[in-house]
Each structure stands twice: as C-alpha cells, then as structure tokens.
Amino acid sequence: MNTIRYNWTKEEIIALYNKPLMDLLFEAASIHRQFHNPNVVQVSTLLSIKTGGCPEDCGYCPQAARYHTNVEGNDLMSVSQVKAQALRAKASGSSRVCMGAAWRNVKDGPEFDQVLEMVRTINKLDMEVCCTLGMITENQAKRLAEAGLYAYNHNLDSSEEYYKEVISTRGYEDRLETIDNVRKTNVTVCSGGIIGMGERIEDRAGMLVALASLNPQPESVPINALVAVEGTPLENEKPVEIWDMIRMVATTRIVMPETQVRLSAGRTQMSREGQAMCFFAGANSIFAGDKLLTTPNPDVNEDMKMFELLGLEPQKPFIKKMQPQTVEAEDSQYTTLGEKPKWSRPSHTIERNIEASLKRK
C-alpha cells in the first residue's frame, strides 16, 4: 500500500509525467485500484448561481467584466430556482451540486445569507453541496460549514510562477489562504487547475507540487483543459492534446493517491476513447450537464451512455465523508462580522489581458 507523500519535488513529478506512456498508465492504474473502486465515478453538477460581471482579470475566464465575450450576466438565483435545478441533477444521477458565483470574494450581507440558505436546502435533499465563491474568510467558511457545505472549490489554476502570466488582480497566496480557512472547518477541499494556457510541463508539475504539499491533500482535484473563449486573452490557445490530459491525470493520481481526480472542462473535445483512457489513468469524477458555468459540456444522457458502455457506476453521496448536519439560520453559532478583508492586489500587469480588455466585439 502506497503511503501519502507531501514532499514531492518538481523534478520527480516531471520525471513521472515524461515516463513512457504505458509505464505511466500502469503505475497510475495500479495506485488507483489500491485506493478506489475503478468502476465507480462521482458525478457532479455545476450550477452558475450568479453569472458574469466578475472584477478579476483571469485570462481564461469569459465571466470577467473587462473582456468582451458573449456571456450574459445574471443576478443571484433564488433558493427555489436552485432547489429545482438540484432536484433535476439528482434525478439524472448526480450526487453533488457545485454552485459557482462570479465573485472576487464573499461579502457578508443578504446575498451571502441567500447562498447559505441554498446550501441548507440542497443538503436536505441528501446531496453533497460544493461552493466556489472566490476568496473567503475563516468566519465565512465556518458559516458555510454550519449550513451543511460538503466541499469548497478554490483552484490554484497553475504553478505560482505561471499564475502571474494569467492573473494580476489577486495573488497566489490569497488562494492558499482561502484553502487554509476552509481547512479550519469540517468542509472538504476541492482545488486543481487548468492546462493548455501556454504553460510548460514544469508549470504543471509546479501546480501539483503545491497541491500535494498541502496536508491533508485536497479531497478533490479538478483537471481542466482550457476552453478558449473568443474575447478572452487566451482565445487563440490551441486545444489541449488528449495525451496531455491523460498524462496529467495519471501523474495527479500517482502524486495524490487518495484524492478524487476530476475530469473537468474540455470534455466536449475528448472522444469516448480518450475519456476512457483518463478513467483508466485514475480520473474518478466528472461534471455532468450541458454547461460548466458558461462553457459547453457533454449532455448528461451521453455521459450515462458512456458509463454503460464502460461498465461505470455513479458514486453515491457521502461515501468518502459523512453527511454534514445543517444548522438553521436562527440557531447559528456564527453570525455576520461585516468583514472587509484586505485581499492582495498584485502590482504587475499582463499585456495580453490589457489588450483583450481594450478590444470591442
């Protein structure tokens, strides 16, 4: 039985990534079978509860207000709308709903209170609830945990070095601090990144070093292939080769054996055969539904056909961790503090981000 390592070096991970493919697949698949049932895959549904208008300058994101994309902004959804979507997701085989809001960071007030009620509502449907809301403080993390949140997503995106080539409106340390705030609760951590943004293999390895060095390691690591959206600074990046995705999934599986590795954005560009190779390499989680926030995703019926073809079963909820108890708002131990944290704003600029913000449709 492999033991969990927290001291992987970049050189070790690069060597793994560059192994002959058959050797890499054999090692990854062997480790995967030690820690997981290879025929069970978690199915999550990603729901954009507040779309567009984000003040950040993430070079990959069509929801950034400064870029000229075709994303239509929407205000925060109602609790009843979210409940209806969650019931639909549950009926289609999802065990988790992940709610995403295009915020830089959570702000105390009526909108956050509304999100907390969404968390309570979905947890009562016996589904795992995940949120991705930007940076959060320790108190905000505790309020989410108390409402019944199962997981919090906050991706590192890339290595600390390459991160500066993609985002200039927040620092890498802010992401790590948010993860640390989540770790002060019983909420699990979901954190991964994106490949295909022009980074080198060294940057992919650097991201895995950062994730694997966290103790405990994230319970879920999404591996996204960039979906290049017109109007964003990365609109001209070439699609990621399936072999890069397979290598990245396999390397992630070896470095973080207990983690659920999620095959995330970019699946519309992958054949069933390519996805099957990723599952063999250690991916055991996907997002279902026709959209991932604002980018295309395979139809859930197509996913279920693929599962049947490959002999895969959707994972039931609360297999990895017990269902959290929901505390009602009136019984809450934690209340709003009206916090105004000083999240960092790096001073550097990214030329391609500036150019994209100056373009018109």
N, C-alpha and C positions, 0 to 999 in steps of 0.2 A: 504494500500500500504506500503510495507516494505521500510524503509529508508536505505541508504547505510552506513555501518559502517566501520570505518577504525581502530578500536581499539579492534579487536578480540584477544583473548588470546589463547595460545596453549591449555590450559585446556578446554576452551569452544569448540574448534574445535575437540579435541579428543573425548569429550562427544558426539558431533554431529556424528562423524564418527562411534562411537560404539553403536549408538541407535539401537533398534530393526529394522531390515531392512524395514519392512512395514511402520513403523513410519517415518523413514528417507526418504523413497521414496515418501511418501505422502507429507511431508513438502517440499522436493525439487521440486516435480512436481507442487505443488501449487504456489511456488515462480516463477518457470519457466513460468507458464501461466500468471502471473502478468506482466512480463517484456518482454515476447517473444511470437511469434506465435509458438505453439508446433509442428505444422506440416510443418514448414519451416526450412531447414538445409542448411547452407552455404557449398558450395563445392569448395575446393581449390586444385590446382595442384602444387606439389613441384618439382622443377627442379634443379638438381645439375649442375650449370654452370661452376664449377671448382671442380674436384673430386680428393681426396687423397692428400697425401703429407703434411698434417697438422702437425705443430711442437708441438702441445699440447699433453698432456698425458691423456685426458679424458678416464676413464676406460671402458666406454661403446662404444667407437667410433671406427669403423673399418677403418676410414679415417686417423687416427693418423699414421704418417710415421714410428714411432718406433715399432708398432705392426706388426705381420706377418699374415696378412689376405689376402683374395683373391681379394681385391679391386684394380682395375687398375686405376692408376692416369691419369687424363686428364687435358690438359691446358684449359684456359678460353675459353668458347664457343664464337662464333661470334654473332654479333647482328642479322644477318639473320637467324642463327640456332635457336636462342631464339624466334624470331618472329614466325617461323614456328611451334615451339612447343606450343607457346601461342595460336595460331590460332587453333591448334588441341585440346588444352584443352578447349577453348571456345566452339568449336563445340560439345564437349562431355558433356557440362553442367557446367563447372567450371566458377565461376565469379571472381576468384582471382588466380594469378600466384605468387608463392613464390620462389624466386631464392636464392639458397644457394651456397656459395663458401667456400671451406675448408681453410679458413684463420684464423690466430690468431686474427688479427686486420686489418682494412683497411689501405692501404698505398697510399698516394697521388701519382698519376702518370698515365700512359697510361691505365693500367688495370682498375683502378677505373673510369677513364673517359669513358671507354668502358661499364662498368656497368651502369653508368649514362645514356648512350645512350640506353641501354636495357630498363631502367625504362621509358624513354621518349616514346620509341616505343610501349611498352605494354600499357601504359596509353592511348595512342592514339587509341588503339583497344577497348577502353571503358571497360577495365578490371581493377580491383584493382591490384596493384602491391605491393608485400611484398619482403623484402630482409632479409637474415640472413648472415652476412658477418664477424661476430666477433665483437670486440670492435671498436667503432667509436668515433671520437671527435665531439664537437659541430659544428665546421665548416663543417665537412663531413656530419653530419646529415642535416644541412641546405642545402647543395648542393643536397643531395638526395631528400629532400622535394621540392626543386625548380624544380627538374626534373620531379616531379609528383608522388613520392612514397606515397603510401597509408598507409603502415604499416611496422614496423621494428620488426623482431623477435630476441629476445635475452633471452634465457631461464635461469632461476635461477638453474634449474636441481634438487635441493633438498634443505634441510634446510642448513643454514650456517654451522652448526656443522657437518653434514654428508658430505657436499661438500668436506671437507678436506680429506675424505676417498676415494674420487673418482677422484679428480683433484688436481695436485700440481703445475701446470705451470701457473696458474692465480688465482687471489684472488676473493672472493665473492664480494668485494667492487667494483671491476672493472666492474662486471656485472651491479651492481646498478648504477654506474656512467654512463655507456653506456645508460641505460634506461633513466637516468636523462637528458643526452644530446639529446636524441630523444624527450623528453618532452618539450624541448626548441623550438620545431618546431610544425607544424600542423600535423605531422605524428603520426598515432596511434601506440600503443604499443601492441606487442604480446609476452607474456612471461609465461612460465609454467615450467613443469619438467617431470621427469621420475620416475615411481615407479617400484619396482622389482629389485633394485640394491643391496639389502641386508639391506636396511634401516628399521627403526622401524616406527610404526604408529606415534610416536612422531615427527619423522623427516618429515613425510608427512604433519603433522599439522604445523610444523615449516615453511615449504615452503609456505603453504597457509597463515600463519600469515605475512610473508614477502611480499607476493603479495597483500594481502588485505590491508596492511598498506600503500601501495602506493596511493597517492592522486593526480590525479584520479587513480582508479584501472585500470589494463590493459584492453584494449578493447577485447582482445582475450587471452585465457589461454589454451594452449595445454596440455592435459594429455596423456603422453606416457607410454605404457607398455614396459619395456626393451625387446629388441630383442637381445638375447645373441648370439654374433657372434664369431665363432671359431677364436682364435688368440688374442682376446681381454682379458683383465684381468677379465672381468665379464662373460666369456664364459660358466661357469658352474652354473650360477644362474638359479634357477628353474623358469619356466614360471609363470607369474602373474595369480592368480586365477581371474576369471571373477567377482566374488563377491567383490574382492578388487577394481577392476576398477569401478564397479557400485557405491560402497561406496565413492570412491574418486571423481567421477563425481558429485554425489549428494551433497557431502559436499562442493565442489567447487561452485556449483550452489547456495547453501544457503549463503555462505560467500561472494560471488561476484555476486549479482543478475543480474546486467546489462551486465556482461561480456558474450561474446560468448565462451562457453566451447567446446574445440575441442577434439574429439575422434581421437587420432593421431596414433603413432606407435603401433604395436601389434595387429591390427585388423584382420590380417590373422589367428590369433589363436582364434578369437572370432566367435561364431556361430551368425547367424542372430538374434536368440532369445536374446543372450547376448547383441548384439549391440542395439536391440530394447529397452531392459531394460535401457541401457545407455541413449538413446534418451529420454525415459520417465523420467529419473532422471535429465535431464537438459542439456545433450550434444546437441548442435545445430550447429556443424561444423565438417567437416571431410576433410581429404586429399584423393583425388582420384588419380588414376593412378597406374601402376603396380609396382612402386618403390617409397620409401620415401628416397631420396638421394641415398642410397646404399642398403637399406633393403627392403624385399618384402612388397607389399601392395595389397589389393584386386583389381581385374580388375574392371575398370570403368563400364563395362556393368553389372557386378554382383551387383555393388552398385546401379545402376539405377533400376535393378530388385527388389532389396531390398526396394528402395524408393517407387516403385509402390505397392509392397506388403503392406507396412506400411502406404501408403497414404501420403508420404512426398513429398515436392516440394523443388527444389533447390532455394536458395535465390538469388535474382537479385543483381547485383553490385550496390554499392553506396547507399544502403538502410540506413545504420547506419550513414553515413557521406558523404557529397557532394564530387563529383569527384574533385581531385586537378587539378589545371591548370599546364600545362607543360611550362616551360621556356626553350627556346632553348639555347644551349651552348654559342652561340655568344652574347646572351642577358643576360647572367648570372650575378647576383649581387655578387655572391660569387665565388671566384677563389681558386685555389690550394694554400695552405700555406706551402706545403712541410713539414708538421708536423712530428715530431718524438716523440710522447708522451711516457712517462715512465710508461707503464702499469706494474703492480706488478708481481713479480715472487717469490711466497712464498718459504721459505727455507726448508719446511718439505718434507719428501719422503713418498711414498706409496709402501710398499713392493710388493704387487701383481702386481702393474704397472711395477715395475722394473723387476720382474720375467718374465712377459709377453713380455717385450721388449728384453729379452735375449734369448727367445725361437726361434727356427727356424721352418719353415713349415715342 
